[in-house]
Amino acid sequence: MKITKDKDGKLIIDFDYQVINVEGVKYEILAIRIIVSDKPCFA
């Protein structure tokens, strides 16, 4: 897992691809990117 901040102050959370083997059953976890903005948006 990697957490970075871009130039706009948004938090970017990257979950990497993983393969987990549990009791002979293989689970594949894909990469997920979550972007969190700490600045409120006004319409």
N, C-alpha and C positions, 0 to 999 in steps of 0.2 A: 504494500500500500504506500502510495506516494502523495504527499500533500504539498501543493505549490500555490503561490499567489501570482496572478498576472498583474500587468501594469495598471489595470483599472481597480485593483483592490479586491477582485473576485477570488474566492477560494476554490481551487480545483483539486478534487480528490479522485485519484486514479486507483482502481482496484485491478490488479493484474489477473491474467488467465491462470487458473490453477486446476490441477487434476487431483482429486482426493479419492483414495481407495478405502472403502469401509466395508469390512467383512466380505470382500470379493466383489462388491458392487462399486462401479466406477462413477463418480460424479464429476462432471466438468463444469467449471465456473468460468463464465466469460468476463472479459474486462468491462468494467462499468466506470463511466466518468460522471462525477457529480460536480456541478458548478454552483457555488453559493455566493451570492452578492450581498455584501454587508452595507450597501448603499440603498436607501429606499428609492423607489421609482415614482415619479409624479407624472400623471397623464396630462 
